[in-house]
Amino acid sequence: MVLTAWAEERHLYNKDPLYHNGDRVRNELDPSSHCFPAGAARIGAPFEIVHTPREIFILYEDNHEIRQIFMDGRKHPEEMDLTWNGYAIGRWDGDTLVVETIGLREETLLDGAGHVHTSEMRMVERIRRITYDALEIEKTLTDPKALAKPYTTRRTYILAPPDWDILEDITCEHKFQRGIWYGEGPSGL
């Protein structure tokens, strides 16, 4: 990830000075450590995708977050309120679902290392099945204030078995009650 000078300064400020095994954001500066949504650019597996004729929903196990992707041919609105997961529109390009998301609140981070973005960020995801039991998501982020050039990642997810269900009992509030965020509670959640 190639950052602008502004974003590099923010990233260095966000880094936890006590963590020596790589980058990690300081808990007090991480919105997801305070039960706010992680945001569409950061949230990951496990998740379930539900497809209807008008829209696609991605249901995430983490804090029960939901993304809504409109599939009815609409364009992004000229004016919109910023949201944690942004405003997403999708279209099919052959066997690949292309999702363009804008309108993301800049309080969210790009990752657990404390990389920042602005509300000008645009995220384009290319989601496709690469084998019967594997899904590939290529994600490209562009943000003229935070990223010196577009940043692309590619991840592969193995499909869950048919009897898999999203967990219902691990929410952010439970993690706080058990002391998970700050290391006081039991490990191995």
URVENGI-V835017 format. One record per residue. N is the residue number from 0. BURIAL is 1 if it has 16 or more other C-alpha atoms within 10 Angstrom, else 0. Layout:
BEGIN
n = {N	N}
burial = {BURIAL	BURIAL}
END
This chain:
BEGIN
n = {0	1	2	3	4	5	6	7	8	9	10	11	12	13	14	15	16	17	18	19	20	21	22	23	24	25	26	27	28	29	30	31	32	33	34	35	36	37	38	39	40	41	42	43	44	45	46	47	48	49	50	51	52	53	54	55	56	57	58	59	60	61	62	63	64	65	66	67	68	69	70	71	72	73	74	75	76	77	78	79	80	81	82	83	84	85	86	87	88	89	90	91	92	93	94	95	96	97	98	99	100	101	102	103	104	105	106	107	108	109	110	111	112	113	114	115	116	117	118	119	120	121	122	123	124	125	126	127	128	129	130	131	132	133	134	135	136	137	138	139	140	141	142	143	144	145	146	147	148	149	150	151	152	153	154	155	156	157	158	159	160	161	162	163	164	165	166	167	168	169	170	171	172	173	174	175	176	177	178	179	180	181	182	183	184	185	186	187	188}
burial = {0	0	1	1	0	0	1	1	0	1	1	0	0	1	1	1	0	0	0	0	0	0	1	1	1	1	1	0	1	1	0	1	1	0	0	0	1	1	1	1	1	0	1	0	0	0	1	1	0	0	0	0	0	0	0	1	0	0	1	1	1	1	1	1	1	1	1	1	1	1	1	0	0	0	0	0	0	0	0	0	0	0	1	1	1	1	1	1	1	1	1	0	0	0	0	1	1	1	1	1	1	1	1	1	1	1	1	1	1	1	1	1	1	1	1	1	1	1	1	1	1	1	1	1	1	1	1	1	1	0	0	0	0	0	0	1	1	0	1	1	1	1	1	1	1	1	1	0	0	1	0	0	0	0	0	0	1	0	1	0	0	0	0	0	0	0	0	0	0	0	0	1	0	0	1	1	0	1	0	1	0	0	0	0	0	0	0	0	0}
END
